[in-house]
């Protein structure tokens, strides 16, 4: 028994696309929080001293924090219903987002301080790339019942009578996720190459010589 087109269009795709929107919402919230904490850590690391050493230690710990461990810790540590499942997943992704922003941010601050203002702009495609990584990581929410894309895909697949139908559904889900993610990664690569070429061209151009003063 093959999946009918009407079932796909009227039932699965609307539910799955809603689940994908939850993934993007979780990623956006995680990145927003990560930008706030990551920027503060990047400034501290750039300034150095005791604060910079402490910030570097915090970034190292956040970089190593497993998302699943943080997620289940929040799920069990917070009172039931205190925050939504989507928020729990978003907060569990903040350590990764903040560490990534801190690493990219301190490099951007160093480029700006050295006078390479255009090279500093490369931080934006790096942060955009982090967003798409967070979209893929948000599927961890399926483990705690968050109705994101992967959770809906698995739920609908369990209702199908044959392995062939399940495979078709999985392929459709992979394609639906792959299109926006691949387009996003391609756009990030193009932006990164463009900014890199502009920065290189700017550095290779000789400074404009000032016009000599007219003789009196």
Helices and strands as residue ranges (DSSP letters): H 5-7, I 8-12, H 13-47, H 49-64, H 67-77, H 85-113, H 117-120, H 122-137, G 138-144, H 149-157, H 163-204
